[in-house]
Amino acid sequence: MAESMEGVVTADRQQDTEADTLKSTVSEIAKANHYDDDLDIAYRQFLLDIISTFGLLEQAVAQFDARFTLRALRFISTIRRRLTPRVLAHVLMVLYSSEEPQFKYFMSYLGENKLGENYGLVSDVVESLREHWGLSERHLGEKNGAAPKIPWSKEVLPEIEVYISIMIQVYLFDTKQYESGAGFSTELVDRIREHNRRTLDSLGAKAYLYFHLFHEQLHPKPPSRQSPVIDLRGKLLGALRSAVLRKDLDTQAPVSVLLLRNYVSTADITQADLFVAQTQFPPSASNNQVARYLFYLGRIRAIQLNYTAAHEHLTSAARKSPTTTVASGFYQSATKFLIVVELLMGDIPDRALFRQPSLEFALESYFRLVQKVRIGDLAGFNKTVKEQEEKFRKDGTYTLIVRLRQNVIKTGVRMLSLSYSRISLRDICIRLGVESEESAEYIVAKAIRDGVIEATIDHEKGYMESKQTSDVYATREPAEAFHERIKACLAIHDDCVKAMRFPMNQHRLELKNAQEARERERELAKEIQDGEIDEDDAGEGFEGM
């Protein structure tokens, strides 16, 4: 493991040194060509940063190490706001000549009309960038004072080609060109399957993500049964089948999450449940993929009325999700579903949850909802749901919130039971806002049967009489609370152990060293037996015999 990490550090230092050298070269060329503007020089250095990631992809192919590919993918998130057709066109100019079919193919999606006039780079700058990447043109000799050149012939790796395609996907998605992006992504995933290279696994997973996101935005959108996302299931299932057969965990986990997202978006809960039952999510998947998988699994269980399992999955998803402002959307969505599930279970979320800076504004509607459920205000609950219906539908929680009506009624009955030792059914009818005393009697009887309250009903005199509350510490509730906390701590411990990295094939090295030691001992024993060496000459290494 130490040797592997030392190799990675050495490669990083070498790449940084080469990058610093080329930055000075680019600056000198720019100044020599009268590009003294700091912004113009910074732009060329920005192009250098993009091209430098190609070295990471080449190292990933040479060393068969996916960590270099993941570093290159993380770089896209830092530059996605600066990706423009001009930037991507200049990167393509460094990789390809203007006559190559691949260059023309990529430029057809960028749109030359959006590049503006004089978007080409200075030939010297292009040459310096190509030299950094080993693509310099070769001089054949002098003719009329000029040095004729032939096109550079270094082959562009499929990994670099797919990496550029992913940057184009990001640009098309950010600029909301969904139609073009859907067609481009379809062709991209087909090319990835044709290449069939294991070093493309991490890049392919990212390509499949945008492939699905583009089709989600096409009309008619989910949950319509005519949505284009339904047609994607064949390709996604085929990709999952190939990933499982090849033990490609980098693709298996993201594609499994995309399939669950697909089923949930069109309300195909039965198919989603069958998919979960018949497939196994890779336990060594990244933390982000595990969080997404648990989130969709929690939504499925909540719709199936299995609130205990849904609460467990959503809690784990919220804990694993990033809480930074850059990626707070997933944390907000997981928390919204978690709040609704807790309300359906009869619990009230902690008030401190709504005071978190990243959640305060997003959970404003849910805070009002919790207030109405907490006090059992049925009229206020119905008013809040009606006012915020559009927001709840957008969040996907409306169908679950509608189920809360019975919980609001139960909460109202519980509050009345705690406030009054005896109350008439007529007063219960007025306070809860139900239609008749018979309905109020039915609601109270159901609450008693479900164990919500401890009371009796006098049918003749028409009132409810509450029993004396018992000591909560005499029940099993404290033990169950401690059990849940211990279970959560043990789950965190297990996840930490699974997330630890161990040296690859270290056990084989130890077995090899042990075998060599045993062979040396046998040779020493044989030499001593033959009289060719004394025990004193054998040294300390022979003491084991």
C-alpha positions in Angstrom: 0.0 0.0 0.0 2.9 2.3 0.9 4.5 1.7 -2.5 1.2 2.3 -4.3 0.6 5.6 -2.5 4.3 6.6 -3.1 3.7 6.0 -6.8 0.6 8.2 -6.8 2.4 11.0 -5.0 5.4 10.8 -7.4 3.1 11.0 -10.4 1.3 14.0 -8.9 4.6 15.8 -8.3 5.8 15.1 -11.8 2.5 16.3 -13.3 2.6 19.5 -11.3 6.1 20.2 -12.5 5.2 19.7 -16.1 2.1 21.9 -15.6 4.2 24.7 -14.1 6.7 24.5 -17.0 3.9 24.7 -19.6 2.2 27.6 -17.8 5.4 29.7 -18.2 5.7 28.6 -21.8 2.1 29.6 -22.6 2.6 32.9 -20.9 5.7 33.6 -22.9 4.0 32.7 -26.2 1.0 34.9 -25.3 3.2 37.9 -24.5 5.3 37.4 -27.6 2.1 37.5 -29.7 1.0 40.7 -27.9 -1.5 39.0 -25.6 -0.5 41.1 -22.6 -4.0 41.1 -21.1 -4.0 39.1 -17.8 -7.4 37.7 -18.6 -6.2 36.3 -21.9 -3.2 34.7 -20.3 -5.4 33.3 -17.5 -7.7 31.8 -20.2 -4.9 29.9 -21.8 -3.8 28.6 -18.4 -7.4 27.5 -17.8 -7.2 25.5 -21.0 -3.9 24.0 -19.7 -5.7 22.9 -16.5 -8.3 21.0 -18.6 -5.7 19.4 -20.9 -3.6 18.4 -17.9 -6.4 16.1 -16.7 -5.7 14.0 -19.9 -2.5 12.9 -18.2 -4.5 11.6 -15.3 -6.6 9.5 -17.7 -3.4 8.2 -19.4 -2.0 7.2 -16.0 -5.3 5.5 -15.2 -5.0 3.4 -18.3 -1.3 2.6 -17.9 -1.6 1.7 -14.2 -5.2 0.4 -14.4 -6.0 2.5 -11.4 -9.5 4.1 -11.2 -8.4 6.7 -8.7 -6.8 8.9 -11.4 -10.1 8.7 -13.4 -12.1 9.8 -10.3 -9.8 12.8 -9.8 -10.4 13.8 -13.4 -14.1 13.5 -13.0 -14.0 15.6 -9.8 -12.3 18.4 -11.8 -15.3 18.8 -14.0 -17.5 19.9 -11.1 -15.0 22.7 -10.3 -15.0 24.1 -13.9 -18.6 23.4 -15.1 -19.6 27.0 -14.7 -16.8 28.1 -16.9 -17.5 25.6 -19.7 -18.5 27.4 -22.9 -18.6 26.4 -26.6 -15.4 28.4 -27.0 -13.6 26.6 -24.3 -14.7 23.2 -25.5 -13.9 24.1 -29.1 -10.3 25.1 -28.2 -9.8 21.8 -26.3 -11.0 19.9 -29.3 -8.5 21.9 -31.5 -5.7 20.6 -29.4 -6.9 17.0 -29.6 -8.0 16.8 -33.2 -7.3 18.5 -36.5 -10.2 20.4 -38.1 -10.6 17.8 -40.8 -11.1 14.8 -38.6 -14.7 13.4 -38.4 -14.6 13.3 -34.6 -13.9 17.0 -34.5 -16.7 17.8 -36.8 -19.0 15.5 -34.8 -18.4 17.3 -31.5 -18.6 20.7 -33.1 -22.0 19.9 -34.5 -23.4 19.7 -31.0 -21.5 22.9 -29.8 -22.8 25.0 -32.7 -20.3 27.1 -34.5 -22.7 30.0 -34.6 -22.4 30.3 -30.8 -18.6 30.5 -30.9 -18.3 34.0 -32.4 -15.8 35.3 -34.8 -12.0 34.6 -34.4 -12.5 31.9 -31.9 -9.3 30.1 -33.0 -6.2 29.9 -30.9 -2.8 31.2 -31.9 -1.0 28.3 -33.7 2.0 28.7 -31.4 -0.2 28.3 -28.3 -1.9 25.2 -29.8 1.5 23.8 -30.6 2.8 24.4 -27.0 -0.3 22.7 -25.6 0.2 19.7 -27.9 3.8 19.5 -26.9 2.8 19.2 -23.3 0.5 16.3 -24.1 3.0 14.7 -26.6 1.1 15.8 -29.7 3.7 18.1 -31.3 3.9 18.3 -35.0 7.1 17.0 -36.6 9.3 19.2 -38.9 10.3 17.5 -42.2 12.8 20.1 -43.4 13.2 23.6 -44.6 11.5 24.8 -47.8 11.4 28.5 -48.8 12.4 29.5 -45.3 9.5 27.7 -43.8 9.4 24.5 -41.8 6.7 22.2 -43.4 4.8 20.1 -40.8 2.8 16.9 -41.0 -0.2 16.4 -38.7 0.6 14.8 -35.4 -0.4 11.1 -35.2 -0.8 10.3 -31.6 -4.0 8.3 -31.1 -6.6 9.9 -28.7 -7.5 7.3 -26.1 -11.1 6.3 -25.8 -11.0 7.5 -22.2 -10.1 11.0 -23.2 -12.7 11.0 -25.9 -15.4 9.9 -23.4 -14.1 12.5 -20.9 -14.6 15.3 -23.5 -18.0 13.9 -24.3 -19.0 14.1 -20.6 -17.9 17.8 -20.5 -20.1 18.4 -23.5 -23.0 16.6 -21.7 -22.5 18.9 -18.7 -22.5 22.0 -21.0 -25.7 20.9 -22.8 -27.5 20.1 -19.6 -26.5 23.4 -17.9 -27.7 25.3 -21.0 -31.0 23.3 -21.0 -30.5 21.9 -24.5 -32.3 18.7 -23.6 -33.2 17.5 -27.0 -29.6 17.7 -28.3 -28.3 16.3 -25.1 -30.6 13.3 -25.2 -29.4 12.4 -28.7 -25.8 13.0 -27.9 -26.0 10.9 -24.7 -27.7 8.0 -26.5 -24.9 7.8 -29.0 -22.3 8.2 -26.2 -23.5 5.2 -24.1 -23.6 3.1 -27.3 -20.0 4.0 -28.0 -19.0 3.1 -24.5 -20.6 -0.4 -24.8 -18.8 -0.9 -28.1 -15.4 0.0 -26.6 -15.8 -2.6 -23.8 -12.8 -1.3 -21.7 -12.7 -1.7 -18.0 -10.9 1.7 -17.7 -14.1 3.3 -19.0 -16.2 2.0 -16.1 -16.1 5.2 -14.0 -16.6 7.4 -17.0 -19.4 5.3 -18.3 -21.3 5.6 -14.9 -21.2 9.4 -15.3 -22.4 9.2 -18.9 -25.3 7.0 -17.9 -26.3 9.6 -15.3 -26.7 12.4 -17.8 -28.2 10.0 -20.3 -31.1 9.5 -17.8 -31.3 13.2 -16.7 -31.7 14.4 -20.3 -34.6 12.1 -21.0 -36.3 13.1 -17.8 -36.6 16.6 -19.1 -38.2 15.6 -22.4 -42.0 16.0 -22.7 -44.2 14.4 -21.6 -42.4 14.4 -18.2 -42.8 11.8 -15.5 -45.1 10.5 -14.0 -46.8 10.4 -17.4 -47.0 6.9 -18.9 -45.9 8.2 -22.2 -42.7 9.7 -20.8 -39.5 8.8 -22.7 -37.8 7.5 -19.5 -39.9 4.3 -19.8 -38.0 3.5 -23.0 -34.7 3.8 -21.2 -35.3 0.8 -19.0 -34.1 -1.7 -21.6 -30.7 -0.1 -22.0 -30.3 0.4 -18.3 -31.1 -3.2 -17.5 -28.7 -4.3 -20.2 -26.0 -2.1 -18.8 -26.7 -3.5 -15.3 -26.6 -7.1 -16.6 -23.2 -6.5 -18.3 -21.8 -4.8 -15.2 -22.8 -7.7 -12.9 -21.3 -10.3 -15.2 -18.0 -8.3 -15.4 -18.1 -7.4 -11.7 -18.0 -3.8 -12.7 -19.0 -2.1 -9.4 -18.4 1.4 -10.7 -21.3 1.0 -13.2 -23.5 -1.5 -11.2 -24.2 0.9 -8.3 -25.1 4.1 -10.4 -27.2 2.1 -12.9 -29.1 0.4 -10.0 -29.9 3.8 -8.5 -31.0 5.2 -11.9 -33.4 2.2 -12.4 -35.0 2.9 -9.0 -35.2 6.6 -9.8 -36.9 5.6 -13.1 -39.5 3.3 -11.5 -40.3 5.8 -8.7 -40.7 8.7 -11.1 -43.4 6.9 -13.0 -45.0 5.4 -9.8 -44.2 1.8 -10.8 -43.7 0.8 -7.2 -44.4 -2.9 -7.8 -41.7 -3.1 -10.4 -39.3 -1.2 -8.2 -40.0 -3.6 -5.3 -39.4 -6.6 -7.6 -36.2 -5.0 -8.8 -34.9 -4.5 -5.2 -35.8 -8.1 -4.3 -34.1 -9.7 -7.3 -30.9 -7.6 -7.4 -28.1 -7.0 -4.9 -26.7 -3.6 -4.4 -22.9 -3.7 -4.2 -21.8 -3.3 -0.6 -18.6 -1.6 -1.6 -20.3 1.2 -3.5 -19.4 4.8 -2.9 -21.0 6.7 -0.1 -23.0 8.9 -2.5 -24.5 6.0 -4.4 -25.4 4.2 -1.1 -27.2 7.4 0.1 -29.2 7.7 -3.2 -30.1 4.0 -3.1 -31.3 4.2 0.5 -33.3 7.4 -0.4 -35.3 5.7 -3.2 -35.7 2.5 -1.1 -37.1 4.6 1.7 -39.6 6.2 -0.7 -40.7 2.8 -1.9 -41.2 1.5 1.6 -43.2 4.6 2.6 -45.6 4.1 -0.3 -46.0 0.5 0.7 -47.0 1.6 4.2 -43.9 0.1 5.8 -43.0 3.2 7.7 -40.5 1.6 10.1 -38.3 0.4 7.2 -38.8 3.7 5.4 -37.8 5.7 8.4 -34.6 3.6 8.8 -33.6 4.0 5.2 -34.3 7.7 5.0 -32.5 8.4 8.2 -29.4 6.6 6.9 -29.7 8.5 3.6 -29.9 11.8 5.4 -26.9 11.0 7.5 -24.8 9.9 4.6 -25.8 12.9 2.4 -23.5 15.9 2.1 -24.7 18.9 4.1 -22.6 21.5 2.3 -24.3 24.3 0.4 -23.0 22.9 -2.9 -25.0 19.7 -2.6 -27.7 20.5 -0.1 -30.6 19.6 -2.5 -30.4 15.9 -1.8 -30.1 16.5 2.0 -33.2 18.7 1.8 -35.2 16.1 -0.2 -34.3 13.2 2.1 -35.2 15.4 5.2 -38.6 16.3 3.7 -39.6 12.6 3.2 -38.1 11.8 6.6 -40.3 14.4 8.3 -43.5 13.1 6.6 -42.7 9.5 7.5 -42.1 10.5 11.1 -45.5 12.2 11.2 -47.1 9.1 9.7 -45.5 7.0 12.5 -47.0 9.3 15.1 -43.8 11.1 16.0 -43.1 14.8 15.9 -39.7 15.9 14.4 -37.3 17.9 16.6 -37.7 21.6 16.3 -34.0 22.1 16.0 -34.1 20.3 12.6 -36.0 23.2 11.1 -33.4 25.7 12.3 -30.5 24.4 10.3 -29.2 27.0 7.9 -29.4 24.7 4.9 -33.0 23.6 5.7 -34.7 26.6 7.3 -36.1 28.0 4.0 -36.7 24.7 2.3 -38.7 23.3 5.2 -40.9 26.3 5.9 -44.0 24.6 4.5 -43.3 21.4 6.4 -42.8 23.3 9.6 -46.3 24.7 9.3 -47.6 21.2 8.6 -45.9 19.8 11.7 -47.4 22.5 13.8 -50.9 21.6 12.7 -50.3 17.9 13.2 -48.7 18.4 16.6 -51.8 20.2 18.0 -54.3 18.1 16.1 -55.8 21.0 14.2 -57.7 19.3 11.4 -59.1 22.5 9.9 -55.6 24.1 9.9 -54.1 21.0 8.4 -56.6 20.9 5.5 -55.9 24.6 4.9 -52.1 24.2 4.9 -52.3 21.2 2.5 -54.5 23.1 0.1 -52.3 26.2 0.1 -49.0 24.3 -0.3 -50.4 21.5 -2.6 -48.3 22.6 -5.6 -45.1 22.6 -3.6 -45.9 19.2 -2.0 -46.6 17.7 -5.5 -43.3 19.1 -6.8 -41.4 17.5 -3.8 -43.3 14.2 -4.4 -44.6 14.1 -0.8 -48.3 15.0 -1.5 -49.6 11.4 -1.6 -48.0 10.7 1.7 -49.2 13.9 3.3 -52.8 13.1 2.4 -52.5 10.1 4.6 -51.8 12.3 7.6 -55.4 13.2 8.1 -56.0 10.2 10.3 -52.9 11.0 12.3 -54.1 14.6 12.8 -57.4 13.2 14.2 -55.6 10.8 16.4 -53.3 13.5 17.7 -56.4 15.7 18.4 -58.0 12.9 20.4 -54.8 12.3 22.3 -54.6 16.0 23.2 -58.2 16.0 24.4 -57.5 12.8 26.4 -54.6 14.5 28.2 -56.4 17.8 28.7 -59.7 16.5 30.0 -60.5 13.6 32.4 -64.0 13.5 31.0 -65.3 15.2 27.8 -68.6 14.7 25.9 -68.7 13.3 22.4 -70.4 16.5 21.3 -67.4 18.6 22.4 -65.1 16.2 20.6 -67.1 16.6 17.5 -66.9 20.4 17.6 -63.1 20.5 18.5 -62.1 18.0 15.8 -64.4 19.4 13.2 -66.1 16.1 12.4 -69.6 15.9 11.0 -71.5 14.0 13.7 -71.3 12.5 17.2 -71.4 9.0 15.7 -68.3 9.8 13.7 -66.6 11.2 16.8 -67.5 8.1 18.7 -66.1 5.9 16.0 -62.8 7.9 15.9 -62.4 7.6 19.7 -63.2 3.9 19.7 -60.6 3.3 17.0 -58.0 5.4 18.9 -58.6 3.3 22.0 -58.3 0.0 20.0 -55.0 1.2 18.4 -53.6 2.1 21.8 -53.4 5.8 21.1 -55.2 6.7 24.3 -56.3 4.9 27.4 -59.9 5.7 28.0 -63.4 4.4 28.1 -66.6 5.4 26.3 -70.0 5.7 28.1 -72.4 5.2 25.2 -75.5 6.0 27.3 -74.4 9.3 28.7 -72.3 10.1 25.6 -68.8 11.0 27.0 -65.2 9.8 27.0 -63.5 9.3 30.3 -59.7 9.1 30.4 -57.8 6.7 32.6 -55.0 7.7 34.9 -51.7 7.9 33.0 -49.1 5.4 34.0 -45.4 5.9 34.5 -43.6 5.9 31.2 -40.5 4.4 32.7 -42.5 1.3 33.7 -43.1 0.6 30.0 -40.8 -0.7 27.3 -40.5 2.7 25.6 -37.1 3.7 27.2 -35.6 0.3 26.4 -36.8 0.6 22.7 -35.3 4.1 22.5 -31.9 2.9 23.7 -32.1 -0.1 21.4 -32.6 2.2 18.4 -29.6 4.4 19.4 -27.3 1.4 19.9 -28.4 0.0 16.6 -27.6 3.2 14.8 -24.1 3.4 16.4 -23.4 -0.2 15.4 -24.6 0.5 11.8 -22.2 3.5 11.6 -19.3 1.3 12.9 -20.1 -1.4 10.3 -20.2 1.2 7.5 -16.8 2.6 8.6 -15.2 -0.8 8.5 -16.6 -1.5 5.1 -15.3 1.9 3.8 -11.8 1.2 4.9 -9.2 0.6 2.1 -6.8 -2.3 2.3 -3.8 -3.0 0.1 -4.6 -5.1 -2.9 -3.1 -8.6 -3.0 -1.3 -8.0 0.3 -2.1 -11.5 1.5 -0.4 -13.0 -1.6 2.8 -11.0 -0.9 2.8 -12.3 2.7 2.3 -15.9 1.5 5.1 -15.5 -1.0 7.5 -14.1 1.7 6.5 -17.0 4.0 7.1 -19.6 1.3 10.5 -18.1 0.5 11.5 -18.2 4.1 10.5 -21.8 4.4 12.6 -22.7 1.3 15.6 -20.9 2.8 15.2 -22.9 6.0 15.0 -26.1 4.1 18.2 -25.3 2.1 20.0 -24.4 5.4 18.8 -27.6 7.0 19.9 -29.7 4.0 23.4 -28.0 4.0 23.8 -28.7 7.7 22.8 -32.3 7.2 25.3 -32.7 4.4 28.0 -31.1 6.6 28.6 -28.2 4.3 27.7 -25.6 7.0 27.8 -25.5 10.8 24.9 -24.3 13.0 27.0 -21.3 14.0 27.3 -20.2 10.4 23.6 -20.5 9.8 23.0 -17.2 11.5 20.0 -16.0 13.5 17.5 -16.8 10.7 17.9 -20.5 11.4 16.6 -20.3 15.0 13.1 -21.1 13.8 14.2 -24.7 12.9 
